[in-house]
């Protein structure tokens, strides 16, 4: 059961889940090559221990694997003016590796 010890954890908000959360975890799973352990919580102590933080925590910092679009004054947009949600942020960070080409990456985005 060594593989369980090396499995990354993902924190996502609890309560109702949304397509944004589901697709974010799906994209991250494709990037990692396995389905990570998903923890649904709003407990900051638990969130801060996760390897990836998606759609919770009110912080976007891809260097720290924090991907939330709920911060106050969020205004991070694509060149076409569409705001990024968490799924888009995850795709922006990891999608090129998954897609295999810039053309496919752009089509999916």
C-alpha positions as CSV (number, residue, x, y, z in Angstrom):
1,X,0.0,0.0,0.0
2,X,3.0,2.3,-0.6
3,X,1.1,4.1,-3.4
4,X,-1.4,5.4,-0.9
5,X,1.3,7.3,1.1
6,X,2.5,9.0,-2.1
7,X,-0.9,10.0,-3.3
8,X,-1.5,13.8,-3.4
9,X,-4.5,15.3,-1.6
10,X,-6.8,17.9,-3.0
11,X,-8.9,20.2,-0.8
12,X,-12.3,21.4,-2.3
13,X,-15.1,23.2,-0.6
14,X,-17.8,21.1,1.1
15,X,-21.5,21.5,0.6
16,X,-22.9,21.4,-2.9
17,X,-20.4,20.4,-5.6
18,X,-20.4,22.2,-8.9
19,X,-19.2,21.2,-12.4
20,X,-16.2,23.6,-11.9
21,X,-15.0,21.4,-8.9
22,X,-15.6,18.1,-10.7
23,X,-13.8,19.2,-13.9
24,X,-10.9,20.7,-11.9
25,X,-10.3,17.4,-10.1
26,X,-10.7,15.5,-13.4
27,X,-8.0,17.7,-15.1
28,X,-5.7,17.4,-12.1
29,X,-6.2,13.6,-12.2
30,X,-5.1,13.6,-15.9
31,X,-2.1,15.6,-15.0
32,X,-1.1,13.5,-12.1
33,X,-1.9,10.2,-13.8
34,X,-4.2,9.0,-11.0
35,X,-7.2,10.2,-9.0
36,X,-5.9,12.1,-6.0
37,X,-7.5,11.9,-2.5
38,X,-10.3,14.6,-2.4
39,X,-11.1,16.2,0.9
40,X,-14.3,18.3,0.9
41,X,-14.0,20.9,3.7
42,X,-13.9,24.6,4.6
43,X,-11.6,24.0,7.6
44,X,-8.6,26.1,7.0
45,X,-6.3,23.8,9.0
46,X,-7.2,20.9,6.8
47,X,-7.1,23.0,3.6
48,X,-3.6,24.2,4.3
49,X,-2.3,20.7,4.6
50,X,-3.5,19.7,1.1
51,X,-1.2,19.4,-1.8
52,X,-3.6,21.2,-4.1
53,X,-6.3,23.6,-3.1
54,X,-9.2,24.0,-5.5
55,X,-12.2,26.4,-5.4
56,X,-11.7,27.2,-1.7
57,X,-9.3,29.3,0.4
58,X,-9.8,32.6,-1.5
59,X,-6.3,32.5,-3.0
60,X,-4.8,32.0,-6.5
61,X,-1.1,31.1,-6.4
62,X,-0.2,28.4,-8.9
63,X,3.3,28.2,-7.4
64,X,1.7,27.0,-4.2
65,X,-0.9,24.9,-6.0
66,X,-3.7,27.2,-4.8
67,X,-6.5,27.7,-7.4
68,X,-9.5,29.7,-6.2
69,X,-11.4,32.3,-8.1
70,X,-13.5,33.5,-5.1
71,X,-11.1,36.2,-3.8
72,X,-12.5,39.7,-3.3
73,X,-12.2,41.8,-6.5
74,X,-11.4,38.7,-8.7
75,X,-10.8,40.0,-12.2
76,X,-8.4,37.6,-13.8
77,X,-9.6,37.2,-17.4
78,X,-8.6,35.5,-20.6
79,X,-7.7,37.7,-23.6
80,X,-11.3,37.4,-24.8
81,X,-12.6,38.9,-21.5
82,X,-14.0,35.7,-20.0
83,X,-13.2,35.4,-16.3
84,X,-11.3,32.4,-15.1
85,X,-13.0,30.0,-12.8
86,X,-11.1,27.3,-10.9
87,X,-11.4,24.8,-13.8
88,X,-9.9,27.3,-16.2
89,X,-7.1,28.1,-13.8
90,X,-6.2,24.4,-13.5
91,X,-6.3,24.0,-17.3
92,X,-4.1,27.1,-17.7
93,X,-1.5,25.6,-15.4
94,X,-1.6,21.9,-16.4
95,X,-3.5,21.7,-19.7
96,X,-0.7,22.0,-22.2
97,X,1.0,18.9,-20.8
98,X,-2.3,17.0,-21.0
99,X,-3.3,18.3,-24.4
100,X,0.0,17.7,-26.0
101,X,-0.1,20.7,-28.3
102,X,-0.8,24.4,-28.0
103,X,-3.5,24.0,-30.7
104,X,-5.5,21.4,-28.7
105,X,-4.9,23.3,-25.5
106,X,-6.4,26.5,-27.1
107,X,-9.4,24.6,-28.5
108,X,-10.3,23.1,-25.1
109,X,-9.7,26.4,-23.3
